[in-house]
């Protein structure tokens, strides 16, 4: 049981589940009996690839996690680095194969995402803002993946953009939170290169842009009134205090708390889109 719990932590089961839900949202509610098998394969494929990416990220982040997150499976000794690496390769292979079984477009996206995840795990910490942009793009592609599965990627455009902006902001905050371990391991994240104020200003701007764009799908008639109410009450009003804190007190903010708030607010955003499609 300890080994199984370690593997679930290595894969980050909660994040993997969100990835699967994101693919479903990306279908825009266009799941029919004719494509249900493809949707199931797409959800499974995205979740497996995400698990592989998380495992590989832990493999390459061993030194950083030993300082920032010693309770993680590898630094705590519950999972060996070799197992984590092999597990990630198997997940990548299985997820990409499932993507190609669905179709050419999904196969290409699955392959690109696997490559981007490997690139981020290997070099992301020295890429500055580029590393944050890669993760944000990968998270956005989960929705596009769902749209491609039902042959209508346009349905996924709005949630993909929103996910990109939310994840970009959160990834920067996480880098600020991890600055001690990142410095010791030689990382060159945005906050290390440019300082707290500039990095968190980028994070705040990303959230402000998200808040500004959030009513657009309703105004264009893509989502209904329930979406507008849910996104304002459940997302925008939660993000505004976060933006204020990032801009007002970048050095004194509780980064772990802000990161957690954004993670929970991602679920609120997914639910807003879900009710908006009904």
C-alpha positions in Angstrom: 0.0 0.0 0.0 2.9 2.4 0.7 4.3 1.7 -2.8 0.9 2.4 -4.3 0.5 5.6 -2.4 3.9 6.6 -3.5 3.1 6.0 -7.1 -0.1 8.0 -6.8 1.8 10.9 -5.3 4.5 10.6 -8.0 1.8 10.8 -10.7 -0.1 13.5 -8.7 -3.4 11.8 -9.0 -5.5 14.9 -8.3 -3.8 16.9 -11.1 -4.2 13.9 -13.4 -7.9 13.8 -12.7 -8.2 17.5 -13.5 -6.5 16.8 -16.8 -9.1 14.2 -17.6 -11.9 16.6 -16.7 -10.3 19.3 -18.9 -10.4 17.0 -21.9 -14.1 16.3 -21.3 -14.8 20.1 -21.0 -12.9 20.5 -24.3 -15.4 18.3 -26.1 -18.0 21.1 -25.4 -20.7 18.6 -24.5 -20.5 17.1 -28.0 -20.1 13.6 -26.8 -22.3 11.2 -28.7 -22.6 7.4 -28.9 -20.6 7.6 -32.2 -17.6 9.1 -30.6 -17.8 7.9 -27.0 -15.0 5.4 -27.4 -12.7 8.1 -28.8 -13.5 10.4 -25.8 -12.8 7.7 -23.3 -9.4 7.0 -25.1 -8.6 10.7 -25.1 -9.3 11.1 -21.4 -7.2 8.0 -20.6 -4.4 9.1 -22.9 -4.2 12.7 -21.5 -4.3 11.4 -17.9 -1.5 8.8 -18.6 0.7 11.3 -20.3 0.1 13.8 -17.5 1.1 11.1 -15.0 4.3 10.5 -16.9 5.1 14.2 -17.0 4.7 14.6 -13.3 6.9 11.6 -12.6 9.6 12.8 -14.9 9.5 16.2 -13.4 10.1 14.7 -10.0 13.0 12.7 -11.4 14.8 15.8 -12.7 13.8 17.9 -9.7 15.4 15.6 -7.1 17.8 18.2 -5.7 15.3 21.0 -5.7 12.6 18.8 -4.0 15.1 17.7 -1.4 15.0 21.3 -0.1 11.5 22.5 -1.1 9.5 19.3 -0.8 11.4 16.6 1.1 8.1 14.7 1.7 7.8 13.9 -2.1 8.2 10.2 -3.1 11.7 10.4 -4.4 13.5 12.6 -1.7 11.6 10.7 1.0 13.0 7.4 -0.3 9.6 5.8 -1.0 10.1 5.7 -4.8 13.5 5.3 -6.4 14.7 7.7 -9.1 15.1 4.7 -11.5 11.5 3.6 -11.0 10.2 7.2 -11.6 12.1 7.5 -14.8 10.9 4.1 -16.2 7.4 4.9 -15.1 7.4 8.2 -17.0 8.7 6.6 -20.2 6.0 3.9 -20.1 3.3 6.5 -19.4 4.5 8.6 -22.3 4.5 5.7 -24.7 1.1 4.4 -23.7 -0.5 7.8 -23.8 0.9 8.7 -27.2 -0.1 5.3 -28.6 -3.7 5.9 -27.4 -3.7 9.3 -29.0 -2.7 7.9 -32.4 -5.4 5.2 -32.0 -8.0 8.0 -31.8 -6.7 9.8 -35.0 -3.9 11.7 -36.6 -4.6 15.1 -35.1 -4.9 13.7 -31.5 -1.8 11.6 -32.1 0.2 14.7 -33.1 -1.0 16.6 -30.1 -0.2 13.7 -27.7 3.3 13.5 -29.2 3.9 17.2 -29.0 2.7 17.3 -25.4 4.9 14.4 -24.4 7.9 16.2 -26.0 7.1 19.5 -24.3 6.7 17.7 -20.9 10.1 16.1 -21.3 11.6 19.4 -22.4 10.2 21.2 -19.3 11.3 18.5 -16.9 14.8 18.5 -18.4 15.3 22.2 -19.0 12.3 24.1 -17.7 14.0 25.5 -14.6 16.6 27.3 -16.6 14.3 28.7 -19.2 12.9 31.5 -17.2 9.4 32.6 -18.3 9.7 30.1 -21.2 9.3 27.2 -18.8 6.1 28.7 -17.4 4.8 29.3 -20.9 5.4 25.6 -21.8 3.4 24.3 -18.8 0.6 26.8 -19.5 0.5 25.7 -23.1 0.4 22.0 -22.2 -2.5 22.6 -19.8 -4.4 24.6 -22.5 -3.8 21.7 -25.0 -5.8 19.3 -22.8 -9.0 21.2 -23.9 -7.9 21.3 -27.5 -7.3 17.5 -27.3 -10.9 17.1 -26.3 -12.1 19.3 -29.1 -10.1 17.4 -31.7 -11.5 14.2 -30.4 -15.0 15.3 -31.4 -13.8 17.0 -34.5 -14.6 20.5 -33.3 -11.6 22.2 -31.6 -13.3 25.6 -31.8 -15.4 24.4 -28.9 -12.3 24.2 -26.8 -10.9 27.7 -27.6 -12.2 29.6 -24.7 -11.4 27.1 -21.9 -8.0 26.6 -23.5 -7.2 30.4 -23.3 -8.5 30.6 -19.7 -6.5 27.6 -18.7 -3.4 29.1 -20.3 -3.7 32.3 -18.3 -4.6 30.7 -15.0 -1.7 28.1 -15.2 0.8 30.7 -16.3 0.0 32.8 -13.2 0.1 29.8 -10.8 3.4 28.4 -12.3 5.1 31.8 -11.6 3.8 31.8 -8.1 5.0 28.3 -7.5 8.5 29.3 -8.7 8.5 32.1 -6.2 7.5 29.7 -3.5 10.4 27.3 -4.5 13.0 30.0 -4.9 15.3 28.6 -2.1 15.7 25.1 -3.6 15.8 26.4 -7.1 18.7 28.7 -6.3 20.6 25.8 -4.7 20.1 23.7 -7.8 21.2 26.4 -10.3 17.7 27.1 -11.7 17.1 30.3 -13.6 13.4 30.9 -13.2 11.7 34.2 -13.9 11.8 35.3 -10.2 15.5 34.4 -9.9 16.3 36.4 -13.1 14.0 39.3 -12.6 13.1 39.5 -8.9 9.8 39.0 -7.0 8.1 42.3 -8.0 8.5 41.8 -11.8 7.7 38.0 -11.7 4.6 38.5 -9.6 3.5 41.5 -11.8 3.5 39.1 -14.8 1.5 36.6 -12.7 -1.0 39.3 -11.7 -1.3 40.6 -15.3 -2.2 37.1 -16.5 -5.0 36.9 -13.9 -6.3 40.4 -14.8 -6.4 39.4 -18.5 -8.3 36.3 -17.5 -10.9 38.3 -15.5 -11.3 40.7 -18.4 -11.9 38.0 -21.0 -14.1 35.8 -18.8 -17.4 37.4 -19.8 -16.6 37.2 -23.6 -18.1 33.7 -24.2 -21.4 34.8 -22.7 -21.4 38.0 -24.7 -20.8 36.0 -27.9 -23.6 33.6 -27.0 -21.2 30.6 -26.6 -22.2 30.0 -23.0 -25.4 30.8 -21.1 -26.2 33.1 -18.2 -25.4 30.4 -15.7 -21.8 30.5 -16.9 -21.6 34.2 -16.5 -22.9 34.1 -12.9 -20.7 31.1 -12.0 -17.6 32.6 -13.5 -18.1 36.0 -11.8 -19.0 34.7 -8.4 -16.8 31.6 -8.4 -13.8 32.7 -10.3 -13.4 36.5 -10.9 -14.3 37.6 -7.3 -11.8 35.0 -6.0 -9.0 36.2 -8.3 -9.3 39.9 -7.6 -8.0 39.7 -4.0 -5.1 37.5 -5.3 -4.2 40.1 -7.9 -4.4 42.8 -5.3 -2.0 40.9 -3.0 0.4 40.1 -5.8 0.7 43.8 -6.7 0.4 45.3 -3.3 2.7 43.1 -1.3 4.8 40.8 -3.6 7.4 40.1 -0.9 5.1 39.4 2.0 2.4 37.3 0.2 1.7 33.7 1.3 2.7 32.0 -1.9 1.6 28.5 -0.9 -1.8 29.9 0.0 -2.2 31.8 -3.2 -1.1 28.8 -5.3 -3.7 26.7 -3.5 -6.4 29.3 -4.1 -5.7 29.3 -7.8 -5.7 25.5 -7.9 -9.2 25.4 -6.3 -10.3 28.2 -8.5 -9.4 26.2 -11.6 -12.0 23.7 -10.5 -14.5 26.5 -10.1 -13.7 27.7 -13.6 -14.2 24.2 -15.1 -17.6 23.9 -13.3 -18.6 27.3 -14.6 -17.9 26.2 -18.2 -19.7 22.9 -17.6 -22.9 24.6 -16.4 -22.6 27.1 -19.1 -22.8 24.5 -21.8 -25.9 22.9 -20.5 
